[in-house]
């Protein structure tokens, strides 16, 4: 089995992984990290608790650490968008990003936005965000208030895509896709706990 040192990650990330006592990558990480680093679209099927979040968090942070990413940082909006179905998952995903961000040499900002709380603090926190984790409904609210621009998104992650469809978010996802750069101009990462026919409706992103 490969080690994190063999996956092509930035040295600061492999050091951060080691400091958290992560030794060998889970299968989804061993396969997913190189696939995401390769730049192509990725479909990952992995059960909850299988390490799938880190399988995209680590390579996306790697990319943001590259000199060209920092030079091209667009203050108009984030470059990474992670869509999730629930507030709880939004907070969990951000926690994984922050677990590694604190050890990195460059300042990378992540933010989770979701409904059920006041929108104003979220609007104020959006400045200079690199990575935005959002539930679909709240993201649309923020965009309608001109609080966030999605024209700089170069990577879209749909996490727990099956659950988003089961909860009836397809119309919101379609509306968000229409606000993003064309699919050929961004990398699309779709993660799901199950592989079902319903995923075909979002697998055309």
N, C-alpha and C positions, 0 to 999 in steps of 0.2 A: 504494500500500500504506500502511496506517496505521502510526503510530509508537507506541511505548509511552506517550508523552505524551497520545495521543488515546484511550486505552483506559479512562480513568476511574479509574486507580489513585491511591492516596494519594501525595502529593508525595514522601514519604520513600522510597517504593518506586521511583518513577521515577528519583529521584536514585541509589538503590542500583543500579538496572539500568544507568544511564549509567556509574557508576563501574566496572562490570564490562565496559564497552565493548560492551554489547549495543545494537545500533542499531535495526534493524527486527525486529519480531516474526516468528517463523515462522507459517505459515498456521494451525496448530492453536492457537497463542497468540492470534493476531488474532481468531479466531472463539471460542475457548474462554474467554478471560478475560472478555469482556463477558457471555457466557452464564452463567458461574459467578457473576459480580457480580449478574446479574439475579435470582438466587435460586432458579431452577427446577432440576429434575433435568437432568443433562447426560450424553449418551453421546458419547464422543470416540474416534474410530478414527484412530490414528496409529502409524507405524512407530517402532521403537526408534531413538533419536537424532534425533527430529523436534522435540524441545523440548516434549513433552507434559507433563513434570513441572512445568515452570514455568507451564504454562497453568492449573494449579490451585493451585500454591503461591502465586503472586503475588496472585490474588484472595482466597484464604483469609487471607493475612496482612493484606491490605487490610481485610477484615472484622474481624479481631482488633484492628486499630488504631482502630476506631470507639469513641467514648466509651461507647456503650451496651453494647458487648462487654466493656469493662473493668469497668464498673459491675456487670455481671451475671456476672462471672467466678465460677464455682462451684468452690470448693476441693475438692468431693467427687470431681471427675474431669475429664478432658479434654473439650473441646467439639468437637474434630476428630479423627476416626479414619481413618487411611489403612491399608488392608489390602493387603499385598503377598505374593507367593509365596515369596520367598527372602530369606535374610539379606543377600545382596549388594545386592539392590534396596532393602531397608529402609535400609541404610547410605547408599546413593546418594540416596534421597529425602530423608533427614534432612540430608544435606550440602547439598542445594539449598535447603531451608528455612533452614539456618544461614547460607548464603551471603548471604541478604538480612536475616535477623534481626539480625545483628551491626550493621547500619547503622540500625536502627530506634530511634525515641525511647522506645518502651515496651518493657518487659521481657516477652518472649514466650518460653516454654519448649517445646522439642520434645524428643522422646525416641524412639529406635528400640529395639524389643524383638523378640527372635528366639530360637529354640532353638539348641542346640549349645554353649551357654555356661551358666555358673551363673545361676540365676534370682534369687538373693538380691540382687546389686547392682542388678538391674533393678527389683526390688520397692522398694528403698530410693530409687531415683531417680525414682519415679513421683509424688512429692509436687509439687503445683502445676503439673503438666504441662498445657499448653494443647493441644498437637498430639501425638498418639500414632501412631507408625508401627509396625505390627506384622505378624508372620506369624501366620496363624490359630491354629496349635497353641499357640504360646507365649502368645497373648492369652487363650485359654481356660484355660490353666494359671494365669495370673495372676488371672483372674476367680474361678476355683475356690478360690484361696487368699485371696480377699477383698483382694487387693492393689490392685485397680483397680475403679472403678465406671464403668459405661457409660451411666448414666441421664442424663448431661448432654450427650451427643453430639448436636450439631445439624447436623453435616455428616459424611457417610460417603463415603470415596473407595475404590473398588476399582480398584487399579492393576495392569495386566496381568491383567485378569480372565480372559482366555482361557487364560493359562498356569496360573492357579490351578485352573481346571477341569481342564485337562490333567493336572495333578499330583494330582488327586483330592481337592481341598479343599472340594468342595461341601457335605458334611455339616458341616464345621467352620464354613463361611460361614453355613449355615442356623442353626446353634446360636448364632452371634454375633448374627445379625439378630434372633433371639428375645430377646436381652438389651438391645437398643437401644430408644430411644423409637419410637413408631409412625412408619411411613414418612411420613405426612402432617406430622409434626412435625420432620422433618429434610430437609436437601438431600442428594440422592444423586448422586454423580458416578462414572461407570463409564468407565474407559479401557481400550482393548484395541488390540493390534497388528492384529488381524483381526476381521472381522464374521462370526461363524459362528452356526449354529443353537444351539450349546451356550450361547451368551450369553442365550438366552431364559429359561434357568432362573435367572439372576441379575438379569435385566432387570425382574423383578417386585418389586424391593426398594422 
